[in-house]
Amino acid sequence: MLSLVTATHGVTAASADEPLAPKGDSPSINKETATSLQVINSETTPIAFKSSYAGLILNRNYGFDANSARFTSPKTSWGAEYRFFYKDEWTLALTGEFQGRSNSENRSSSTFSLAQETQKIARIYHPLYVSAGGRISYHVPVRKISIPYERDQNREVYTGGAISASAILILNERLILVLNAHRWTSLSTQKENGLSTAITALMMIR
C-alpha cells in the first residue's frame, strides 16, 4: 500500500513539474490563421473588372426651368464612352455624347458634350456594384442631333460640373451594363442646369 501511494505521488509530482504551454501561443496561432485566410480569400476572389471597356450610351435629358422650379420635357439622344477601372476601387469614364433638351419656351437647348467622370466603387454583391463621384464637361450648343453637328451660334459654349451615381452590372467576362444619373449645372453661365440619366453597354477592349 505504501509503495502504491508513493508511486502515485511521484506521477502527480512529475505531472506538476511538466512545463505548461505559454499563454502567448494562442494569439500567435490565431494571427497566423487569419493571415492564411486572407491569402486564400485574395486568391479565390479575383478582380471583378478588366481594365478598359468601350461602348454606346443611350441617354435621357431633363432641362430645369428656374421660373417654374420644375424639369422640362425630356429628350432621348446617344453617344459613346470609354471607361477605365482601377482594380475594383475606382472608375474613370470619358464620354462624347449629344444631350437633347428643351428650355422653358420649349425651344431646343441641345448640346454636344465631352465629359470626364471619376467615381469610387462599392460592392453590393457580385455581379452588382455601385459608384458615386463627380464629372466635368464641355458643352457645344447644337441645332439638331446629327453627325456632323450643326453649331447653334445664338448660344454660348459652356463648361459644366455634376455629381453622379451609377449602378454597374457585370453580364459576363466581356460585357457590363452601366446605369448612370447625374445632376449638373453650368459653371460658366449659370443659365443651364438639369438632370441626365443614361444606360451604357460596354465591351472589354483590354
HELIX and SHEET records of a PDB file:
HELIX    1   1 LEU A    2  ASP A   17  1                                  16    
HELIX    2   2 ASP A   25  THR A   44  1                                  20    
SHEET    1   A 9 ARG A  70  PHE A  71  0                                        
SHEET    2   A 9 SER A  52  ASP A  65 -1                                        
SHEET    3   A 9 LYS A  75  TYR A  86 -1                                        
SHEET    4   A 9 TRP A  90  GLN A  99 -1                                        
SHEET    5   A 9 THR A 111  TYR A 125 -1                                        
SHEET    6   A 9 LEU A 128  PRO A 141 -1                                        
SHEET    7   A 9 TYR A 158  ILE A 170 -1                                        
SHEET    8   A 9 LEU A 175  SER A 186 -1                                        
SHEET    9   A 9 ASN A 193  MET A 204 -1                                        
END                                                                             
